[in-house]
């Protein structure tokens, strides 16, 4: 796994947890299912684009190797973020059915700190959707770079 991605994901999880303590927004089944469905659709479209990526017209072996490395990096990011969103979604569903999604982190006579797990999960799924969008843009830039390099008049 890419260490940069691991650190970034860890920071986002911590940020989601901290946010859920301070932001008291309820997340219902319909909303959670909808954002997970959007995530699944974006993953499917992204993988379809990568699988059908066309390298015809490229003659330079070094450029082909660079393109394949970029495609593999984007593919791995798509898979990583879809697996991540699936794991947190399934965990949220399990917790929602077995108990309420409010987890007591700390409680004494004067202070109670609760974690809204559904909010954390929705935050993380939105994070994954954000990265799907970024990866769509990377693929588009790669496609433009291929076009520019294969259609120069020099």
N, CA and C atoms as a LAMMPS dump frame, in Angstrom:
ITEM: TIMESTEP
0
ITEM: NUMBER OF ATOMS
462
ITEM: BOX BOUNDS ff ff ff
-5.0000000000000000e+02 5.0000000000000000e+02
-5.0000000000000000e+02 5.0000000000000000e+02
-5.0000000000000000e+02 5.0000000000000000e+02
ITEM: ATOMS id mol type element x y z
1 1 1 N 0.847 -1.195 0
2 1 2 C 0 0 0
3 1 3 C 0.875 1.236 0
4 2 1 N 0.426 2.199 -0.683
5 2 2 C 1.1 3.482 -0.767
6 2 3 C 1.082 4.161 0.603
7 3 1 N 2.258 4.468 1.166
8 3 2 C 2.329 5.057 2.513
9 3 3 C 1.718 6.455 2.551
10 4 1 N 1.886 7.215 1.492
11 4 2 C 1.289 8.552 1.445
12 4 3 C -0.237 8.446 1.558
13 5 1 N -0.814 7.495 0.835
14 5 2 C -2.26 7.274 0.891
15 5 3 C -2.672 6.816 2.292
16 6 1 N -1.876 5.937 2.899
17 6 2 C -2.167 5.451 4.246
18 6 3 C -2.211 6.6 5.25
19 7 1 N -1.209 7.477 5.211
20 7 2 C -1.179 8.617 6.133
21 7 3 C -2.354 9.569 5.888
22 8 1 N -2.645 9.833 4.634
23 8 2 C -3.762 10.715 4.286
24 8 3 C -5.083 10.114 4.769
25 9 1 N -5.266 8.824 4.559
26 9 2 C -6.489 8.151 5.012
27 9 3 C -6.605 8.177 6.53
28 10 1 N -5.505 7.961 7.215
29 10 2 C -5.506 7.99 8.677
30 10 3 C -5.897 9.363 9.199
31 11 1 N -5.363 10.401 8.592
32 11 2 C -5.709 11.773 8.998
33 11 3 C -7.192 12.031 8.762
34 12 1 N -7.725 11.571 7.642
35 12 2 C -9.145 11.767 7.339
36 12 3 C -10.028 11.014 8.33
37 13 1 N -9.645 9.806 8.706
38 13 2 C -10.425 9.048 9.694
39 13 3 C -10.437 9.799 11.024
40 14 1 N -9.289 10.298 11.447
41 14 2 C -9.206 11.064 12.697
42 14 3 C -10.056 12.326 12.6
43 15 1 N -9.97 13.017 11.48
44 15 2 C -10.778 14.223 11.271
45 15 3 C -12.274 13.901 11.295
46 16 1 N -12.666 12.786 10.691
47 16 2 C -14.075 12.369 10.688
48 16 3 C -14.551 12.078 12.108
49 17 1 N -13.724 11.412 12.89
50 17 2 C -14.091 11.095 14.277
51 17 3 C -14.235 12.369 15.099
52 18 1 N -13.269 13.246 14.974
53 18 2 C -13.33 14.519 15.723
54 18 3 C -14.547 15.33 15.285
55 19 1 N -14.808 15.376 13.99
56 19 2 C -15.967 16.122 13.483
57 19 3 C -17.269 15.568 14.032
58 20 1 N -17.36 14.244 14.118
59 20 2 C -18.604 13.636 14.597
60 20 3 C -18.879 13.952 16.059
61 21 1 N -17.842 14.243 16.811
62 21 2 C -18.027 14.6 18.222
63 21 3 C -18.654 15.981 18.342
64 22 1 N -18.272 16.882 17.447
65 22 2 C -18.722 18.268 17.536
66 22 3 C -19.926 18.579 16.657
67 23 1 N -20.074 17.861 15.555
68 23 2 C -21.191 18.106 14.63
69 23 3 C -22.242 17.035 14.879
70 24 1 N -23.378 17.459 15.322
71 24 2 C -24.451 16.518 15.679
72 24 3 C -25.485 16.465 14.554
73 25 1 N -25.148 15.755 13.494
74 25 2 C -26.059 15.593 12.363
75 25 3 C -26.447 14.125 12.292
76 26 1 N -27.737 13.878 12.251
77 26 2 C -28.217 12.516 12.117
78 26 3 C -28.131 12.054 10.67
79 27 1 N -27.775 10.8 10.481
80 27 2 C -27.679 10.232 9.138
81 27 3 C -28.595 9.013 9.104
82 28 1 N -29.608 9.056 8.222
83 28 2 C -30.558 7.946 8.181
84 28 3 C -30.144 6.892 7.149
85 29 1 N -30.896 5.792 7.147
86 29 2 C -30.621 4.671 6.229
87 29 3 C -30.633 5.098 4.77
88 30 1 N -31.63 5.883 4.386
89 30 2 C -31.774 6.296 2.998
90 30 3 C -30.543 7.087 2.526
91 31 1 N -30.118 8.057 3.313
92 31 2 C -28.959 8.872 2.953
93 31 3 C -27.71 8.004 2.826
94 32 1 N -27.501 7.13 3.809
95 32 2 C -26.315 6.278 3.794
96 32 3 C -26.313 5.366 2.576
97 33 1 N -27.471 4.769 2.285
98 33 2 C -27.57 3.911 1.109
99 33 3 C -27.346 4.665 -0.186
100 34 1 N -27.851 5.89 -0.235
101 34 2 C -27.706 6.702 -1.447
102 34 3 C -26.246 7.058 -1.712
103 35 1 N -25.528 7.519 -0.693
104 35 2 C -24.129 7.908 -0.95
105 35 3 C -23.26 6.688 -1.242
106 36 1 N -23.595 5.531 -0.647
107 36 2 C -22.839 4.325 -0.979
108 36 3 C -23.131 3.901 -2.423
109 37 1 N -24.377 4.041 -2.855
110 37 2 C -24.736 3.724 -4.239
111 37 3 C -23.99 4.632 -5.211
112 38 1 N -23.928 5.929 -4.892
113 38 2 C -23.159 6.867 -5.727
114 38 3 C -21.703 6.433 -5.796
115 39 1 N -21.148 6.041 -4.669
116 39 2 C -19.765 5.563 -4.624
117 39 3 C -19.582 4.344 -5.53
118 40 1 N -20.518 3.398 -5.465
119 40 2 C -20.44 2.203 -6.304
120 40 3 C -20.541 2.512 -7.782
121 41 1 N -21.408 3.446 -8.138
122 41 2 C -21.547 3.844 -9.542
123 41 3 C -20.264 4.509 -10.037
124 42 1 N -19.707 5.386 -9.221
125 42 2 C -18.473 6.067 -9.631
126 42 3 C -17.324 5.07 -9.781
127 43 1 N -17.256 4.096 -8.877
128 43 2 C -16.23 3.053 -8.988
129 43 3 C -16.407 2.282 -10.294
130 44 1 N -17.634 1.868 -10.593
131 44 2 C -17.899 1.09 -11.811
132 44 3 C -17.532 1.86 -13.075
133 45 1 N -17.915 3.114 -13.124
134 45 2 C -17.581 3.94 -14.288
135 45 3 C -16.072 4.095 -14.417
136 46 1 N -15.406 4.379 -13.287
137 46 2 C -13.95 4.57 -13.309
138 46 3 C -13.205 3.337 -13.775
139 47 1 N -13.585 2.179 -13.247
140 47 2 C -12.921 0.941 -13.662
141 47 3 C -13.207 0.655 -15.131
142 48 1 N -14.418 0.934 -15.586
143 48 2 C -14.757 0.733 -17.005
144 48 3 C -13.887 1.599 -17.907
145 49 1 N -13.689 2.834 -17.504
146 49 2 C -12.839 3.735 -18.294
147 49 3 C -11.415 3.198 -18.358
148 50 1 N -10.912 2.717 -17.23
149 50 2 C -9.536 2.224 -17.192
150 50 3 C -9.359 0.934 -17.981
151 51 1 N -10.341 0.048 -17.915
152 51 2 C -10.251 -1.227 -18.621
153 51 3 C -10.271 -1.014 -20.13
154 52 1 N -11.019 -0.024 -20.584
155 52 2 C -11.137 0.213 -22.031
156 52 3 C -10.154 1.275 -22.527
157 53 1 N -9.213 1.671 -21.69
158 53 2 C -8.246 2.694 -22.079
159 53 3 C -7.453 2.203 -23.286
160 54 1 N -7.363 3.024 -24.324
161 54 2 C -6.769 2.643 -25.593
162 54 3 C -5.371 3.23 -25.746
163 55 1 N -4.39 2.368 -26.001
164 55 2 C -3.003 2.814 -26.197
165 55 3 C -2.595 2.756 -27.673
166 56 1 N -3.566 2.617 -28.573
167 56 2 C -3.251 2.588 -30.006
168 56 3 C -2.638 3.919 -30.439
169 57 1 N -1.724 3.841 -31.33
170 57 2 C -1.111 5.044 -31.873
171 57 3 C 0.137 5.473 -31.122
172 58 1 N 0.435 4.827 -30.017
173 58 2 C 1.627 5.188 -29.238
174 58 3 C 2.748 4.244 -29.644
175 59 1 N 3.871 4.831 -30.041
176 59 2 C 4.984 4.037 -30.554
177 59 3 C 6.134 3.916 -29.549
178 60 1 N 6.299 4.927 -28.702
179 60 2 C 7.44 4.934 -27.777
180 60 3 C 7.191 3.989 -26.599
181 61 1 N 8.103 3.037 -26.412
182 61 2 C 7.977 2.072 -25.322
183 61 3 C 8.029 2.763 -23.959
184 62 1 N 8.869 3.766 -23.799
185 62 2 C 8.969 4.457 -22.499
186 62 3 C 7.659 5.175 -22.171
187 63 1 N 7.023 5.747 -23.177
188 63 2 C 5.75 6.434 -22.956
189 63 3 C 4.645 5.42 -22.618
190 64 1 N 4.654 4.274 -23.301
191 64 2 C 3.681 3.215 -23.004
192 64 3 C 3.847 2.74 -21.568
193 65 1 N 5.098 2.546 -21.121
194 65 2 C 5.344 2.1 -19.746
195 65 3 C 4.87 3.14 -18.729
196 66 1 N 5.087 4.409 -19.042
197 66 2 C 4.642 5.487 -18.152
198 66 3 C 3.118 5.516 -18.055
199 67 1 N 2.453 5.354 -19.187
200 67 2 C 0.983 5.353 -19.214
201 67 3 C 0.44 4.168 -18.425
202 68 1 N 1.014 2.999 -18.656
203 68 2 C 0.546 1.813 -17.926
204 68 3 C 0.74 1.978 -16.416
205 69 1 N 1.844 2.56 -16.016
206 69 2 C 2.09 2.802 -14.586
207 69 3 C 1.045 3.766 -14.022
208 70 1 N 0.722 4.824 -14.773
209 70 2 C -0.309 5.764 -14.331
210 70 3 C -1.684 5.099 -14.24
211 71 1 N -2.017 4.301 -15.24
212 71 2 C -3.304 3.598 -15.235
213 71 3 C -3.376 2.65 -14.039
214 72 1 N -2.303 1.925 -13.78
215 72 2 C -2.282 1.011 -12.638
216 72 3 C -2.417 1.75 -11.318
217 73 1 N -1.784 2.904 -11.199
218 73 2 C -1.873 3.701 -9.98
219 73 3 C -3.313 4.183 -9.756
220 74 1 N -3.942 4.654 -10.804
221 74 2 C -5.33 5.119 -10.699
222 74 3 C -6.26 3.942 -10.406
223 75 1 N -6.047 2.821 -11.09
224 75 2 C -6.858 1.622 -10.843
225 75 3 C -6.76 1.187 -9.384
226 76 1 N -5.536 1.157 -8.858
227 76 2 C -5.34 0.758 -7.464
228 76 3 C -6.018 1.731 -6.5
229 77 1 N -6.002 3.01 -6.83
230 77 2 C -6.676 4.001 -5.983
231 77 3 C -8.183 3.781 -6.018
232 78 1 N -8.736 3.515 -7.202
233 78 2 C -10.174 3.238 -7.303
234 78 3 C -10.54 2.021 -6.444
235 79 1 N -9.785 0.956 -6.577
236 79 2 C -10.066 -0.265 -5.812
237 79 3 C -9.919 -0.001 -4.323
238 80 1 N -8.854 0.676 -3.933
239 80 2 C -8.617 0.987 -2.52
240 80 3 C -9.789 1.751 -1.916
241 81 1 N -10.215 2.817 -2.579
242 81 2 C -11.276 3.649 -2.019
243 81 3 C -12.644 2.973 -2.069
244 82 1 N -12.877 2.104 -3.047
245 82 2 C -14.148 1.386 -3.047
246 82 3 C -14.17 0.331 -1.942
247 83 1 N -13.084 -0.385 -1.763
248 83 2 C -13.01 -1.369 -0.677
249 83 3 C -13.153 -0.666 0.669
250 84 1 N -12.478 0.454 0.821
251 84 2 C -12.556 1.243 2.057
252 84 3 C -13.995 1.672 2.332
253 85 1 N -14.669 2.23 1.32
254 85 2 C -16.054 2.677 1.526
255 85 3 C -16.98 1.491 1.787
256 86 1 N -16.725 0.344 1.17
257 86 2 C -17.543 -0.844 1.4
258 86 3 C -17.385 -1.359 2.828
259 87 1 N -16.17 -1.399 3.314
260 87 2 C -15.928 -1.88 4.68
261 87 3 C -16.605 -0.978 5.705
262 88 1 N -16.454 0.335 5.557
263 88 2 C -17.079 1.222 6.543
264 88 3 C -18.6 1.193 6.414
265 89 1 N -19.118 1.045 5.198
266 89 2 C -20.569 0.968 4.997
267 89 3 C -21.142 -0.291 5.654
268 90 1 N -20.509 -1.431 5.434
269 90 2 C -20.986 -2.682 6.031
270 90 3 C -20.89 -2.621 7.556
271 91 1 N -19.821 -2.049 8.064
272 91 2 C -19.674 -1.895 9.512
273 91 3 C -20.78 -1.009 10.069
274 92 1 N -21.088 0.091 9.377
275 92 2 C -22.156 0.983 9.822
276 92 3 C -23.497 0.257 9.807
277 93 1 N -23.753 -0.527 8.781
278 93 2 C -25.013 -1.274 8.704
279 93 3 C -25.131 -2.258 9.87
280 94 1 N -24.051 -2.938 10.166
281 94 2 C -24.058 -3.882 11.27
282 94 3 C -24.327 -3.166 12.595
283 95 1 N -23.633 -2.063 12.837
284 95 2 C -23.837 -1.318 14.079
285 95 3 C -25.247 -0.739 14.163
286 96 1 N -25.773 -0.297 13.036
287 96 2 C -27.118 0.283 13.024
288 96 3 C -28.156 -0.773 13.417
289 97 1 N -27.959 -2.002 12.98
290 97 2 C -28.926 -3.059 13.299
291 97 3 C -28.74 -3.596 14.714
292 98 1 N -27.507 -3.631 15.208
293 98 2 C -27.257 -4.233 16.511
294 98 3 C -27.402 -3.253 17.675
295 99 1 N -27.29 -1.981 17.381
296 99 2 C -27.421 -0.962 18.435
297 99 3 C -27.662 0.373 17.747
298 100 1 N -27.691 1.431 18.541
299 100 2 C -27.727 2.719 17.856
300 100 3 C -26.29 3.079 17.475
301 101 1 N -26.13 4.002 16.595
302 101 2 C -24.803 4.349 16.085
303 101 3 C -24.088 5.394 16.926
304 102 1 N -24.609 5.68 18.083
305 102 2 C -23.952 6.625 18.974
306 102 3 C -23.082 5.822 19.934
307 103 1 N -21.798 6.042 19.858
308 103 2 C -20.85 5.309 20.692
309 103 3 C -20.322 6.26 21.758
310 104 1 N -20.478 5.885 22.999
311 104 2 C -19.971 6.706 24.111
312 104 3 C -18.459 6.539 24.18
313 105 1 N -17.747 7.649 24.021
314 105 2 C -16.296 7.622 24.135
315 105 3 C -15.888 7.894 25.577
316 106 1 N -16.578 8.851 26.171
317 106 2 C -16.236 9.253 27.54
318 106 3 C -17.49 9.766 28.222
319 107 1 N -17.626 9.439 29.505
320 107 2 C -18.765 9.962 30.252
321 107 3 C -18.412 10.02 31.739
322 108 1 N -18.687 11.179 32.321
323 108 2 C -18.637 11.314 33.77
324 108 3 C -19.818 12.166 34.19
325 109 1 N -19.821 12.696 35.393
326 109 2 C -20.971 13.441 35.902
327 109 3 C -21.292 14.688 35.089
328 110 1 N -20.274 15.356 34.587
329 110 2 C -20.516 16.633 33.922
330 110 3 C -20.231 16.63 32.425
331 111 1 N -19.633 15.57 31.924
332 111 2 C -19.221 15.577 30.516
333 111 3 C -19.54 14.232 29.87
334 112 1 N -20.104 14.309 28.673
335 112 2 C -20.365 13.113 27.887
336 112 3 C -19.906 13.382 26.459
337 113 1 N -19.046 12.536 25.967
338 113 2 C -18.556 12.676 24.595
339 113 3 C -19.043 11.46 23.813
340 114 1 N -19.851 11.744 22.793
341 114 2 C -20.429 10.687 21.959
342 114 3 C -19.867 10.769 20.555
343 115 1 N -19.703 9.598 19.953
344 115 2 C -19.254 9.514 18.57
345 115 3 C -20.434 9.005 17.742
346 116 1 N -20.821 9.77 16.738
347 116 2 C -21.897 9.371 15.834
348 116 3 C -21.259 8.606 14.672
349 117 1 N -21.289 7.273 14.762
350 117 2 C -20.593 6.453 13.779
351 117 3 C -21.159 6.62 12.372
352 118 1 N -22.458 6.825 12.247
353 118 2 C -23.059 7.034 10.92
354 118 3 C -22.504 8.292 10.26
355 119 1 N -22.298 9.34 11.055
356 119 2 C -21.71 10.563 10.512
357 119 3 C -20.281 10.296 10.051
358 120 1 N -19.513 9.556 10.85
359 120 2 C -18.129 9.222 10.474
360 120 3 C -18.115 8.477 9.151
361 121 1 N -18.988 7.495 9.007
362 121 2 C -19.036 6.692 7.781
363 121 3 C -19.439 7.542 6.581
364 122 1 N -20.449 8.391 6.747
365 122 2 C -20.852 9.241 5.619
366 122 3 C -19.72 10.187 5.234
367 123 1 N -18.991 10.715 6.207
368 123 2 C -17.828 11.575 5.963
369 123 3 C -16.797 10.799 5.14
370 124 1 N -16.521 9.55 5.534
371 124 2 C -15.508 8.744 4.849
372 124 3 C -15.954 8.353 3.439
373 125 1 N -17.237 8.069 3.253
374 125 2 C -17.712 7.741 1.901
375 125 3 C -17.628 8.968 0.995
376 126 1 N -17.947 10.146 1.532
377 126 2 C -17.77 11.372 0.741
378 126 3 C -16.303 11.581 0.383
379 127 1 N -15.422 11.268 1.292
380 127 2 C -13.979 11.343 1.025
381 127 3 C -13.61 10.42 -0.15
382 128 1 N -14.152 9.192 -0.153
383 128 2 C -13.886 8.264 -1.252
384 128 3 C -14.441 8.796 -2.572
385 129 1 N -15.639 9.368 -2.535
386 129 2 C -16.235 9.95 -3.74
387 129 3 C -15.35 11.083 -4.252
388 130 1 N -14.829 11.894 -3.346
389 130 2 C -13.913 12.975 -3.719
390 130 3 C -12.706 12.412 -4.474
391 131 1 N -12.147 11.304 -3.981
392 131 2 C -10.996 10.713 -4.664
393 131 3 C -11.369 10.061 -5.981
394 132 1 N -12.586 9.537 -6.099
395 132 2 C -13.024 9.042 -7.403
396 132 3 C -13.029 10.19 -8.409
397 133 1 N -13.536 11.334 -7.998
398 133 2 C -13.56 12.512 -8.88
399 133 3 C -12.151 12.925 -9.262
400 134 1 N -11.247 12.981 -8.278
401 134 2 C -9.844 13.33 -8.584
402 134 3 C -9.23 12.342 -9.571
403 135 1 N -9.539 11.066 -9.416
404 135 2 C -8.985 10.072 -10.327
405 135 3 C -9.604 10.161 -11.708
406 136 1 N -10.881 10.536 -11.811
407 136 2 C -11.467 10.804 -13.128
408 136 3 C -10.68 11.919 -13.824
409 137 1 N -10.358 12.966 -13.08
410 137 2 C -9.593 14.082 -13.643
411 137 3 C -8.185 13.648 -14.058
412 138 1 N -7.558 12.762 -13.269
413 138 2 C -6.237 12.243 -13.641
414 138 3 C -6.296 11.459 -14.944
415 139 1 N -7.338 10.656 -15.099
416 139 2 C -7.487 9.879 -16.335
417 139 3 C -7.704 10.815 -17.521
418 140 1 N -8.505 11.86 -17.324
419 140 2 C -8.729 12.82 -18.399
420 140 3 C -7.422 13.523 -18.765
421 141 1 N -6.638 13.931 -17.782
422 141 2 C -5.341 14.561 -18.057
423 141 3 C -4.402 13.601 -18.769
424 142 1 N -4.413 12.341 -18.371
425 142 2 C -3.585 11.342 -19.036
426 142 3 C -4.014 11.174 -20.483
427 143 1 N -5.304 11.139 -20.722
428 143 2 C -5.828 11.033 -22.08
429 143 3 C -5.397 12.235 -22.919
430 144 1 N -5.462 13.435 -22.347
431 144 2 C -5.018 14.642 -23.056
432 144 3 C -3.523 14.591 -23.343
433 145 1 N -2.748 14.104 -22.379
434 145 2 C -1.298 13.998 -22.569
435 145 3 C -0.971 13.012 -23.691
436 146 1 N -1.697 11.907 -23.743
437 146 2 C -1.5 10.928 -24.817
438 146 3 C -1.829 11.559 -26.165
439 147 1 N -2.955 12.234 -26.23
440 147 2 C -3.363 12.894 -27.483
441 147 3 C -2.296 13.889 -27.928
442 148 1 N -1.839 14.733 -26.992
443 148 2 C -0.831 15.742 -27.332
444 148 3 C 0.476 15.115 -27.812
445 149 1 N 0.897 14.031 -27.176
446 149 2 C 2.168 13.405 -27.537
447 149 3 C 2.093 12.562 -28.791
448 150 1 N 0.926 12.077 -29.153
449 150 2 C 0.81 11.261 -30.377
450 150 3 C 0.412 12.098 -31.589
451 151 1 N 0.019 13.354 -31.378
452 151 2 C -0.436 14.187 -32.482
453 151 3 C 0.393 15.461 -32.662
454 152 1 N 1.661 15.383 -32.297
455 152 2 C 2.53 16.534 -32.531
456 152 3 C 3.064 16.459 -33.945
457 153 1 N 3.327 17.606 -34.504
458 153 2 C 3.799 17.697 -35.89
459 153 3 C 5.317 17.689 -36.003
460 154 1 N 6.001 17.474 -34.876
461 154 2 C 7.473 17.522 -34.935
462 154 3 C 8.084 16.208 -35.281
